[in-house]
Amino acid sequence: MDSPASYSWIYPTVILCLFGFFSMMRPSEPFLIPYLSGPDKNLTNQEITNEILPVWTYSYLVLLLPVFVLTDFVRYKPVIILQGISYMVTWLLLLFGQGVMAMQAVEFFYGMVTATEVAYYAYIYSVVSPEHYQKVSSYCRSITLVAYTVGSVLAQLLVSLANVSYFYLNVISMVCVSMAFLFSLILPMPKKSMFFHAKASKDMQKSPRTNAELNELHKTEPSEMLTISRNLDVSQLSSSKLENVAVRVFVQWFRDLRECYSSKRLFYWSLWWALSTAGFNQVLNFVQLLWDYKAPSQNSSIFNGAVEAIATFKAALAAFAIGYVKVNWNLLGELALGVFSFANAGALFLMHYTSNIWVCYTGYLIFKSGYMLLITIAVFQIAVNLSVERYALVFGINTFVALVIQTIVTVVVVDPNGLNLPISIQFLVYGSYFAAIAGIFLIRSIYVIYSAKSRKPLQSSAPSQNPDVPHPEESSPETKVATF
């Protein structure tokens, strides 16, 4: 029989994984654009491109920061339930809504879904002890990749072999997200959170570290590791003091962020994260329109589900494999960011210039795998020297900056009040965007490597005091990926 401590770890993890599986088991998603442009909704590609899809970006941007604060304040579970409700509203509108305004509402509620994802990944840190963080984070992350892959494969089989209509794919998705909502209701309610309801105890929420990582952390981070928010339990305060507590938490957040981004290494990894995530989200939002442009779904067989399944599987393999690569990321990290960003740019240019849908699919596979590989490295490099609380803040700010950039790109490139570029030209812009990212980090890598080599003769007498340049013989941190 499991002990109470074991039960307290296993039960919420299993329920959260079930929620993650059913919420991502959405076979309709690879065929969203053919569904919207087909006889079920009868929308034009121009309406989808200019009036509907951008709403997701705008709503996600507006909702992210308020939801981030609300998530911690209400202790995660209510926001996970809200995510489940948003999923159901999204698919109800997809099934029965008609017209541009109804589909704009779909994108708004899907923006709510993505904004509330922070609760899914943060919930587990409030209900399990720190020694289980990496394990349960890996379970929660992996189950969503598995679910998306299974959903994509199922969709392709149903469309290609059983000739099932896109409408019934959305019915299956509706059933799955409804199951996810039911599982959200039986999640245990956390007694603490990372900020507003933190407990001052020996079990403070810290990211698990090896001894070597802790020694490095002691050297590189100031002694003020225990944030004031950890000692604040809002549930024990009167309403008259609640406002002061909130102010103190926000002030401490600002101080923590300023301290984190003062590290040039963390700053540049975060810069790549924000820039590339903005481009990645933009590509994912509009890639089905490009596929429909290259091979119209009404006139040919399409294999969006198979491509998404393969892309997700390759991305999972890439993310897993990087955990076993021994590289001095301090020295060669920016070079990797530059080289793979250049490959992503090449993949997007290939997608733009080719007229063959299979070549276009191949470019997408390269692009998604390359991004997932790099974001895994970036997550580890940022997380390895931060507490869970600080990582949550950096993650939130990086995501918000990415959304700001993505919104600017959407307004300039897609919006009717901007350039209003056709879908094929958009991918030329996105390729140029990633080429610019590659240029930034290739130049940065040349500086870092040259600076390290120029200091090599001085190693025997004194170590480098430049915090921006790694010691050439410094061993890289343990490269097992810390998934958060």
C-alpha positions as a printed Julia matrix, in Angstrom:
484×3 Matrix{Float64}:
   0.0    0.0     0.0
   1.29   3.48   -0.89
   2.16   5.82    1.91
   0.24   9.1     2.26
   3.3   10.98    0.96
   3.48   8.73   -2.09
  -0.25   9.1    -2.7
  -0.01  12.88   -2.46
   2.57  12.79   -5.26
   1.02  10.14   -7.51
  -2.64  11.18   -7.48
  -2.32  14.81   -8.65
   0.32  13.8   -11.19
  -1.93  11.14  -12.73
  -4.95  13.45  -12.85
  -2.91  16.32  -14.31
  -1.45  14.0   -16.95
  -4.94  12.78  -17.85
  -6.06  16.39  -18.17
  -3.04  17.13  -20.37
  -3.64  14.09  -22.56
  -7.31  14.77  -23.27
  -6.81  18.51  -23.68
  -4.17  17.88  -26.36
  -5.97  14.96  -28.0
  -7.49  17.17  -30.68
  -7.57  15.39  -34.08
  -9.3   18.36  -35.7
  -6.39  20.75  -35.21
  -4.18  19.69  -38.18
  -7.18  20.26  -40.45
  -8.45  23.56  -39.03
  -7.93  25.64  -42.18
  -9.53  23.1   -44.56
 -12.47  22.96  -42.14
 -12.88  26.74  -42.02
 -12.48  27.21  -45.76
 -14.59  24.18  -46.69
 -18.36  23.8   -46.97
 -18.86  23.63  -43.18
 -17.86  27.28  -42.61
 -17.33  28.58  -46.15
 -14.85  31.29  -45.16
 -12.35  32.77  -47.6
  -8.61  32.51  -47.05
  -8.46  36.3   -46.85
 -11.01  36.36  -44.02
  -9.13  33.61  -42.19
  -5.74  35.3   -42.65
  -6.64  38.93  -41.97
  -9.67  38.86  -39.7
  -9.71  35.59  -37.75
  -6.25  34.15  -36.99
  -4.71  37.42  -35.72
  -7.32  37.54  -32.93
  -5.52  34.67  -31.18
  -2.28  36.66  -31.01
  -3.99  39.8   -29.71
  -6.09  38.0   -27.09
  -3.15  35.9   -25.9
  -1.08  39.06  -25.41
  -3.82  40.89  -23.5
  -4.67  37.94  -21.27
  -1.21  36.55  -20.46
  -0.02  38.85  -17.67
  -3.37  39.14  -15.83
  -3.8   35.37  -15.99
  -0.2   34.85  -14.81
  -0.9   36.9   -11.66
  -4.37  35.42  -11.14
  -3.04  31.87  -11.52
  -0.75  32.16   -8.51
  -3.24  34.16   -6.44
  -6.08  31.64   -6.78
  -3.71  28.66   -6.52
  -3.82  27.13  -10.0
  -6.81  24.78   -9.89
  -9.48  27.43  -10.69
  -7.42  28.55  -13.68
  -7.05  24.96  -14.89
 -10.84  24.64  -14.66
 -11.14  27.92  -16.58
  -8.87  26.44  -19.24
 -11.14  23.4   -19.48
 -14.2   25.65  -19.88
 -12.39  27.71  -22.53
 -11.57  24.54  -24.45
 -15.24  23.51  -24.49
 -16.46  26.96  -25.54
 -13.85  27.02  -28.31
 -15.02  23.73  -29.79
 -18.71  24.46  -29.32
 -18.21  27.6   -31.4
 -16.16  25.68  -33.95
 -18.94  23.14  -34.3
 -21.99  25.37  -34.34
 -20.82  28.95  -34.91
 -21.07  30.55  -38.33
 -19.47  33.62  -39.82
 -16.38  35.7   -39.17
 -17.45  37.01  -35.76
 -18.11  33.51  -34.41
 -14.67  32.36  -35.56
 -13.1   35.47  -34.03
 -14.72  34.4   -30.76
 -13.13  30.98  -31.29
  -9.71  32.61  -31.53
 -10.38  34.73  -28.43
 -11.28  31.72  -26.29
  -8.33  29.8   -27.71
  -6.19  32.75  -26.61
  -7.64  32.17  -23.15
  -6.66  28.5   -23.44
  -3.03  29.28  -24.24
  -2.81  32.05  -21.64
  -3.99  29.65  -18.93
  -1.42  26.97  -19.84
   0.84  28.45  -17.17
  -1.45  26.93  -14.52
  -1.0   23.44  -15.97
   2.8   23.57  -15.73
   2.95  25.45  -12.41
   0.33  23.42  -10.55
   2.57  20.45   -9.9
   5.17  22.53   -8.03
   2.61  23.35   -5.38
   1.48  19.8    -4.64
   4.65  17.67   -4.8
   7.94  17.9    -2.96
  10.99  19.34   -4.76
  12.72  15.99   -5.29
   9.91  14.99   -7.67
   9.89  18.21   -9.75
  11.94  16.98  -12.69
  10.15  13.63  -12.89
   6.6   14.99  -12.83
   7.51  17.89  -15.12
   8.81  15.36  -17.62
   5.6   13.32  -17.34
   3.37  16.36  -17.86
   5.4   17.64  -20.81
   5.71  14.24  -22.48
   2.04  13.32  -22.2
   1.02  16.4   -24.16
   3.44  15.52  -26.99
   2.14  11.95  -27.03
  -1.48  13.14  -27.1
  -0.88  15.6   -29.94
   0.93  12.92  -31.95
  -1.83  10.35  -31.38
  -4.48  12.92  -32.28
  -2.69  13.85  -35.51
  -2.21  10.22  -36.54
  -5.86   9.43  -35.77
  -6.99  12.43  -37.8
  -4.96  11.4   -40.84
  -6.21   7.82  -40.68
  -9.84   8.91  -40.37
  -9.57  11.4   -43.22
  -7.53   9.27  -45.63
  -8.9    5.79  -44.96
 -12.42   6.32  -43.61
 -13.21   9.58  -45.43
 -14.49  11.12  -42.17
 -15.52  14.75  -42.53
 -13.68  17.53  -40.7
 -16.85  18.25  -38.73
 -16.67  14.86  -36.99
 -13.0   15.4   -36.21
 -14.15  18.45  -34.27
 -16.81  16.34  -32.54
 -14.07  13.97  -31.33
 -12.02  16.98  -30.17
 -15.04  18.32  -28.3
 -15.49  15.0   -26.47
 -11.8   14.92  -25.53
 -11.63  18.49  -24.16
 -14.86  17.82  -22.24
 -13.12  14.85  -20.62
 -10.22  17.14  -19.76
 -12.63  19.54  -18.07
 -14.05  16.71  -15.92
 -10.56  15.71  -14.8
  -9.79  19.33  -13.86
 -12.66  19.24  -11.38
 -11.15  16.39   -9.34
  -7.66  17.87   -9.02
  -6.79  18.45   -5.34
  -6.73  22.11   -4.37
  -3.16  23.23   -3.5
  -2.64  24.75   -0.06
   0.17  26.97   -1.26
   1.49  28.67   -4.38
   4.86  30.0    -5.43
   4.25  33.66   -4.59
   1.07  34.85   -2.86
   0.48  31.73   -0.79
   4.04  30.55   -0.24
   4.88  28.79    3.01
   7.99  29.59    4.98
   9.3   26.13    5.62
  12.18  23.81    4.98
  10.36  22.58    1.9
  10.6   25.85    0.03
  10.03  25.57   -3.67
  13.44  25.23   -5.25
  14.44  23.68   -8.47
  16.28  20.39   -7.94
  20.03  20.77   -8.42
  23.09  18.64   -8.38
  25.83  19.59   -5.93
  27.91  21.03   -8.76
  25.0   23.18   -9.91
  24.37  24.42   -6.39
  28.04  25.37   -6.02
  27.9   27.24   -9.3
  24.65  28.91   -8.24
  26.28  30.06   -5.01
  29.06  31.68   -7.01
  26.92  33.39   -9.61
  23.8   34.49   -7.78
  23.63  36.97   -4.91
  22.92  35.77   -1.41
  19.38  37.1    -1.58
  18.01  33.81   -2.88
  14.96  33.64   -0.65
  12.47  36.02   -2.13
  10.13  37.92    0.15
   7.18  36.37   -1.6
   8.03  32.93   -0.22
   7.36  34.14    3.29
   4.0   35.64    2.49
   0.9   33.59    3.12
  -1.95  35.73    1.87
  -4.56  33.39    3.33
  -3.41  34.4     6.82
  -3.68  38.15    6.21
  -6.6   40.44    6.77
  -8.1   42.22    3.77
  -6.63  45.53    4.95
  -3.11  44.13    4.54
  -3.73  42.33    1.25
  -2.95  45.36   -0.9
   0.39  45.92    0.84
   1.28  42.27    0.38
   0.52  42.48   -3.33
   2.69  45.58   -3.68
   5.56  43.88   -1.87
   5.27  40.81   -4.1
   5.29  42.93   -7.27
   8.29  44.92   -6.03
  10.14  41.71   -5.3
   9.26  40.37   -8.74
  10.77  43.47  -10.31
  13.94  43.11   -8.25
  14.26  39.43   -9.1
  13.81  40.09  -12.81
  16.34  42.92  -12.81
  18.8   40.64  -11.04
  18.2   37.74  -13.42
  18.54  39.76  -16.61
  21.7   41.46  -15.35
  23.44  38.19  -16.28
  24.45  38.61  -19.92
  24.38  34.88  -20.51
  20.81  34.59  -19.28
  19.87  37.76  -21.15
  21.04  36.41  -24.51
  19.39  33.02  -24.03
  16.17  34.85  -23.1
  16.54  37.15  -26.11
  16.75  34.16  -28.43
  13.79  32.54  -26.64
  11.59  35.62  -27.12
  12.61  36.31  -30.72
  12.37  32.7   -31.89
   9.17  31.88  -30.03
   7.5   34.88  -31.64
   8.5   33.61  -35.08
   7.65  30.0   -34.26
   4.14  30.88  -33.06
   3.6   33.0   -36.15
   4.63  30.16  -38.45
   2.43  27.63  -36.61
  -0.52  30.02  -36.76
  -0.34  30.44  -40.55
   1.4   27.33  -41.92
  -1.85  25.54  -42.79
  -2.8   28.49  -44.98
   0.5   28.08  -46.83
  -0.16  24.37  -47.29
  -3.64  25.15  -48.59
  -2.09  27.67  -50.99
   0.44  25.13  -52.3
  -2.11  22.28  -52.52
  -5.75  23.4   -52.13
  -7.59  20.98  -49.88
 -10.68  21.02  -52.1
  -8.67  19.76  -55.1
  -6.16  17.31  -53.64
  -5.48  14.9   -50.82
  -3.79  16.52  -47.87
  -1.62  14.99  -45.18
  -1.52  17.69  -42.53
  -2.2   15.19  -39.75
   0.67  12.91  -40.76
   3.05  15.85  -41.07
   2.11  17.23  -37.65
   2.5   13.78  -36.1
   5.96  13.29  -37.62
   7.0   16.85  -36.7
   5.9   16.4   -33.08
   7.62  13.0   -32.84
  10.86  14.38  -34.31
  10.66  17.34  -31.94
  10.27  14.98  -28.98
  13.26  12.92  -30.14
  15.36  16.04  -30.59
  14.42  17.32  -27.13
  15.23  13.92  -25.61
  18.53  13.5   -27.46
  19.91  16.86  -26.38
  19.96  15.62  -22.8
  22.79  13.27  -23.72
  24.94  15.7   -25.7
  28.08  16.8   -23.88
  28.8   20.36  -24.99
  30.22  23.41  -23.24
  27.09  25.48  -23.79
  28.7   28.46  -22.05
  31.22  28.65  -24.87
  29.29  27.24  -27.83
  25.68  28.01  -26.93
  25.36  31.15  -29.03
  27.0   29.35  -31.96
  24.35  26.61  -31.74
  21.6   29.24  -31.6
  23.02  30.96  -34.67
  23.59  27.81  -36.74
  20.19  26.24  -36.06
  18.39  29.56  -36.51
  20.11  29.78  -39.9
  18.81  26.28  -40.69
  15.31  27.36  -39.65
  15.58  30.38  -41.93
  16.61  28.08  -44.79
  13.63  25.81  -44.11
  11.23  28.77  -44.27
  12.8   30.05  -47.5
  12.39  26.54  -48.91
   8.71  26.57  -47.93
   8.3   29.92  -49.68
  10.05  29.13  -52.95
   8.91  25.57  -53.58
   5.75  24.74  -55.48
   5.83  21.11  -54.32
   3.71  20.44  -51.24
   5.97  17.58  -50.14
   9.01  19.83  -50.16
   6.96  22.37  -48.21
   6.08  19.68  -45.67
   9.77  18.75  -45.39
  10.71  22.36  -44.69
   8.17  22.44  -41.88
   9.57  19.25  -40.36
  13.06  20.76  -40.34
  11.81  24.03  -38.9
   9.76  22.57  -36.05
  12.44  20.05  -35.05
  15.13  22.74  -35.07
  13.11  25.09  -32.89
  12.18  22.36  -30.39
  15.81  21.31  -30.14
  16.96  24.84  -29.36
  14.13  25.74  -27.01
  14.98  22.65  -24.96
  18.57  23.86  -24.64
  17.4   27.39  -23.81
  15.0   26.12  -21.13
  17.79  24.18  -19.46
  20.34  27.0   -19.7
  17.92  29.48  -18.15
  16.5   27.13  -15.52
  19.7   25.53  -14.26
  20.76  28.51  -12.14
  17.34  29.78  -11.07
  14.93  28.82   -8.35
  11.49  27.67   -9.48
  10.0   31.04   -8.56
  12.56  32.99  -10.57
  12.24  30.62  -13.49
   8.46  31.14  -13.48
   9.0   34.91  -13.65
  11.58  34.69  -16.43
   9.36  32.26  -18.35
   6.4   34.63  -18.02
   8.35  37.7   -19.11
  10.04  35.88  -22.02
   6.65  34.65  -23.22
   5.14  38.11  -22.88
   8.0   39.71  -24.84
   7.58  37.02  -27.51
   3.9   37.88  -27.79
   4.66  41.59  -28.08
   7.07  40.84  -30.93
   4.57  38.48  -32.55
   1.84  41.11  -32.29
   4.09  43.68  -34.0
   4.86  41.17  -36.78
   1.15  40.38  -37.16
   0.16  44.06  -37.34
   2.88  44.88  -39.86
   2.77  41.77  -42.06
  -0.77  40.36  -41.8
  -3.19  43.04  -40.64
  -5.21  44.87  -43.33
  -4.0   48.15  -41.84
  -0.39  46.99  -42.3
   1.26  45.47  -45.37
  -1.49  42.84  -45.72
   0.91  40.47  -47.48
  -0.34  37.29  -49.2
   0.47  34.07  -47.4
   3.34  33.04  -49.71
   5.15  36.36  -49.22
   4.59  36.15  -45.48
   6.87  33.12  -45.29
   9.57  35.01  -47.15
   9.35  37.61  -44.36
   9.46  34.92  -41.67
  12.52  33.36  -43.29
  14.23  36.75  -43.34
  13.26  37.23  -39.69
  15.0   34.0   -38.65
  17.99  34.88  -40.84
  18.31  38.12  -38.83
  18.17  36.12  -35.58
  20.88  33.82  -36.93
  23.05  36.81  -37.81
  22.75  38.27  -34.32
  23.82  35.08  -32.59
  26.52  34.1   -35.07
  28.16  37.49  -34.5
  27.71  37.09  -30.76
  29.25  33.58  -30.87
  32.31  34.85  -32.75
  32.82  37.44  -30.01
  32.45  34.9   -27.19
  34.76  32.31  -28.77
  37.39  34.88  -29.75
  37.32  36.45  -26.28
  37.7   33.03  -24.63
  40.64  32.08  -26.85
  42.37  35.43  -26.35
  42.28  34.86  -22.59
  43.59  31.31  -22.76
  47.25  32.27  -22.16
  46.17  33.97  -18.9
  44.47  30.88  -17.45
  47.46  29.7   -15.48
  47.87  33.03  -13.73
  44.28  34.15  -13.16
  40.79  33.16  -14.26
  38.75  35.45  -16.47
  36.83  38.07  -14.54
  34.56  38.94  -17.44
  31.15  37.48  -16.52
  30.13  37.55  -20.17
  32.95  35.25  -21.34
  33.14  31.67  -20.08
  36.36  30.22  -18.77
  37.67  28.13  -21.7
  38.26  25.08  -19.54
  35.11  25.47  -17.5
  33.07  22.33  -17.78
  29.49  22.84  -18.84
  26.67  22.13  -16.41
  25.19  18.67  -16.34
  23.38  18.48  -19.63
  20.43  16.44  -18.53
  17.5   18.6   -19.51
  15.5   20.11  -16.67
  11.96  20.24  -17.99
   9.65  22.88  -16.56
